[in-house]
Amino acid sequence: MKTYDAVIVGAGAGGGIVAGVLAEAGHKVLLLERGPNLRYEDVGRDHLRSQRLSLYGHNAGPHIEGNPRVVVGADGQEHQVRPHQGGYNNNAACVGGGTRVYGAQAWRFMPQDFRMASLYGVPEGSSLADWPLSYDDLEPFYEQAEWELGCSGDAGAMVFHGPRRRGYPMPPLPETRKTVPLKRGAQALGWKTHPIPVLINSQPYDGRGACVGCNNCVGYACPTEAKNGTQNTLIPRALSTGNCELISEAMTERIETDARGNVTGVTYLIEENGALRREMVRSKVVVVSAGAIESARLLLNSSSNKHPHGLGNEHDQVGRNLQGHYYSGARAIIEEEIYDGIGPGITISTTQFNHGNAGVIGGAMLADDFLKPPIDFWHTSLPPDVPRWGSEGKRWMRDYYHRTLYVAGPVQEIPNPDGRVQVAPHVRDKFGIPVARLSGTTHAATLDVAEFMRERAEEWLRASGGTKIWSARHTLRLSGGQHQAGTCRMGDDPRTSVTDRFGRVHAHDNLFVADGSLHVTNGGFNPVLTIMALAFRSGQHIAQALS
């Protein structure tokens, strides 16, 4: 049986960084990833099958067949769904995880985001809480993520954000044609705007080329490696040390423990010629980095006599508080033609409404969107009064596809302990492992925030020259998706959290979590930079403990 200093389950934003930190510190690491190590050609450019729009499948995993989940509907009935279908809350499953195909928005959370309960109070029935650490604790690791992966932006223009010791290593991506009316509208309203920080090279950086402005960015792989994820930064660095072994298409079955309940390693499965091969490895440390849904699933499935309800679940906290992001926004037609085909398409944002809004808890960032392929636009952006078929629908696309503005942003969700991940023993994946069961909703106070931000989006578009504006009211539902978070939240009290402030699972000295599961709240921003910063921080802590 092989023995390692650390086994890391999941080669995404968190796991890839921890692997790099530990390997470069001289520790022997096994990095397990259930999905494949995709080449650019493997991801493809199919407008019908991507992580952004998965009408008939997707392009970065997991495999559609053999990987179901169980979703409990509003009627209390269970439904099985496949990875590309609504309700699954999919994230990519490949080396690099979501960073292989993400849009790469690289936001720091604001200082207020770490103390939401203290600022706003705790709504009845919610699990809103403060983080056990502050923005100042995480600031050096935000900087490390921005510089070690490569980030473009304009720190000086971000007047509502927390203090920072250093700017971005690269200037922001250039403005495009649609930036003009949105900047004009914000100025008319007296709103502050700035470019969107992205883990995309605006100029050559660390041996990787600059963005070429292609119009298939989010949901797809980058043709020039200008989009910086763990698959082209920290994981190659880890492998180059000789201290890290990467095994892709390896499904971790369970975390192993001894008779006293101590973590000793993992068991994983590999499919070969239609048969399953089971491998068990020992390690001094196990790091779970499979995403908020799959990390909770693995901990719950790793039950034993000492831990009958799963690891870290002595107080029934694993899998609770599932969050993602409602996206609140609006669309408008303007007189000028604004589509120029230059990607990625995100150019301007405001963070004026992330906090300090009377009557609501938190808020959101608002920004323009990535370029949408015509089929994506057709399914997600048409006004409600336009036919979805026939000559009138075609005419509308010809006339207005190039003249439609969209602004939106991820809403700070109010967590609900009943929005959760459990396992469904009666439904198993192709490996015979019980699948995730998703149930509940976010807290109702989230609707108030979402509606407030929808109104701000309409206001911005109106000031920008919008002649016809449309948006949709929000309904209460479970959130997650590619921004999934919260199911193994960190905290000082084991009765209300799963891990400590370094991601160590309570009551286990050598079991850690390093992904969005740790987030107590998920901010009003894309969460990936916070996942990365926490991974650098936890990786450093683990490396010191192993030395």
Summary of the structure (lengths in Angstrom):
residues: 547
radius of gyration: 22.3
end to end distance: 22.6
largest distance: 71.0
contacts: 2061
relative contact order: 0.20
helix: 26%
strand: 21%
